[in-house]
Amino acid sequence: MADHAAAIRGIPRWHPDTLVRETLSTIRRFGWAVTAVGDGCSCGDSRCAPPDCAFAYTTGLALHSIPDLVVFGLDARTACELLNELGELFHRVDWRSVVDGRTELEVHALEMRVRVIELVDKSDMLITNELFPNHPALQAIWADELGTFPWQTGYVLQPIHQPVKGVPDTGRAHAGGPRVVSASVGGGRVESCRARRRGPRE
């Protein structure tokens, strides 16, 4: 994960909570950590109850001047892949332009497009709130199988499947349709885009 050696100087050396200490260790090794919360609980506390909707969130992107991220409604593996992919992307692409531009992202972790919105309710991000309480966060929102987002007409999922805990900018769409940014790097994708613009070869 990009350039985390300098960033880790800003985190505590120790914490009394075991899970927070493990997260700090992961941040030191990789630059940030992803915590997935679902049906299973590893703490053994009988008071723990599974969330209504599984989710995952990052801790430590704040050290890279990037808001931490959360996503709801995906299995743990997919959610972790998505959040890591977005974390890498926001090291190359300004997150502000993605949010402000209502940009739809094509990612490897999911077949559907993703939008990123400013998060209002950070209460589920327990470890992030412990370590970076005043840092902003973003929510990754994935489209349904029809390519529709929760705030658009025709969205087929129920709110419990993907709670929206931020405020999407649903203002006027850009002329020419939505902006799309691909998380891919390298020539393969660029060449295929150029080929589509040129049309079929004769």
N, C-alpha and C positions, 0 to 999 in steps of 0.2 A: 504494500500500500504506500502510496506516494509520500515521500518526504516527511516521515513521522519522527525522525531522530531528534530534530529540534523541538518539535511540538510536545513530546512527552515530558519535557521539563516542567510543563504547566500542570501536571497531575500529582496528587498526593502519593507519598511513598508507601503509606499503609492505611488501612481502614478496618474498623472492628468487625464489619460484616463480611462473612466468607464469600458470598456471591459478588460483592463489590470488589473484594481483593482479587478474585479470579478475573473479573472484568478489567481491572487495572493491569493485571499481568498480560491479558490479551492485547490491550491497547499498547503496552510497551513493545510487544512483539510485532504487531501488525499495523498499528496506527489508529485503529478503532476496533470496537467489538460489536457483535450483533447478539441480542438476547431474544430468543423465541419463547413465547408464552402460549401454552395450549392446554390440552386435557391432562397431561401428566404433570406431576409436581415432584421435584427431587428433594424438597426440604423435609418431608415427613411430618409436617405440621398438620394436625387434623382440622385446623381452621382454614386451611387453604381450599379454595373453591375454584374450579376452572372458570375462565372467562366465558361470557356469552359468545364471543367470537375470538378465535385464535388471532394472535398478532405477533409482530416482531419489530424491534427497534434498534437503532444504533446508539452507541455511546462513544464519544471521542472525536467525532467529526468536527466538533466545536474547536478542537485544537488546530484544525486546518482552516479555520475561518469559513466553515461550511455548517449550516444547520444540521442537527441530527435528524434522522428520518424514522418514520414509523409506517407500517403497512398492516392492514387488517384483512382477514378472510382468506389467507393463503396457508398452505401447509408449511411447516417449519423450514424444510429444505428449500422450497421455492422462494419463500420470504427472505431467507438469508442470502440466497443467490441474487435476488432482485436488489436488496439493500446494498450489498457489496458492489454490484454493478453500478448502481446509482452513485455510490460513494466515489468510485473510480471516475465515473463520468464527470462529476462535479469538480474533480481536480483539473479537468480539461475544458469544461464548459461552465460559464458563469451561471450559477443557480438562479440568480436574480432575473436574468433574461429568460430563463425557462419558465419561472413562475409568472413573471409579468407578461410574457408573450403567450401565455396559455398554450405552451408547446406540448404536443403529444410526442412521447418518446417511444421508439422502437427498441425493445430490449431482448436479450437472448433468454433471460429467465422465464419469460412469458410469451405466449403466442399473441396476446392482445396488447394494445398500446397502453401507456401509462401517462397520467398527468400528475404533476406535483403541485400541491397547494400549501399555503401557510397554515400551520396547525394552531388551533386556538386552545384546545383541551389537551394538555400534556400529562394529565394525571396518570395515565397508564405507563408512562416511561419512568418507572421508579428509580432505576440506577442512574439514568441520565439526569433526572431531577436532583438526585443526591450529589452528583459530581459537578453538574453544570446547570444550576437552578435558574439562572437568568438568561440562558442562551436560547435563541429561537429554534423552532423545529418545523419540519415539513412533513406532510403526509403524502405518500405515494398512493394514488388512486388508479385502479386498473379497470379497464372497460369490460363490459360483459361480452358474451360470445357474439353479439351483434355489433360490437364496436361502440356501444353507447355507454356514456358515463352516468353516474347516479343522478346528476342534476339535469340530465337531458330527457326529453320525452321518449318513451319507449324502452327505458331501462328495465330489464326483466328480473333483476334480483331484488330481494327484500332488504330493507335497511340493516337487519341483523346479520346479513351475509358480508357486508362491508360498511361498517359505520363511517360516516363522514364527520370528522371531528375538527374540520377546518372550514374556511370560507372560500369556496371556489369563485374565481372571477368568471362569471358567466356573461360578461359584457359582449358587445358586438364582436363577431368572429372576424378574423383577418380576411381581407379581400383575397380571393383565390383559395379559400379553405384553410384548414388548420395548419400551423407550422409543425413540421415533424423533424425531430433530431434522432439520429440513430446512435446507439451506444457502441456500434461497431467501429473498429479502427482498422486501417490497412487498405490495400488496393483492391481486394476482391469486391467489396461492396461499392466502392467508388466506380470501378470499371463497369459493374452491372448498371449503375445509375446512368452513367454516360451512354451506355449502349441503349438504354430505354429512351433517352432524350434524342439520340440520333435516329432511332427507328431501326427496322430490320435491315440487315445488310443484303445487298443484291449480289 
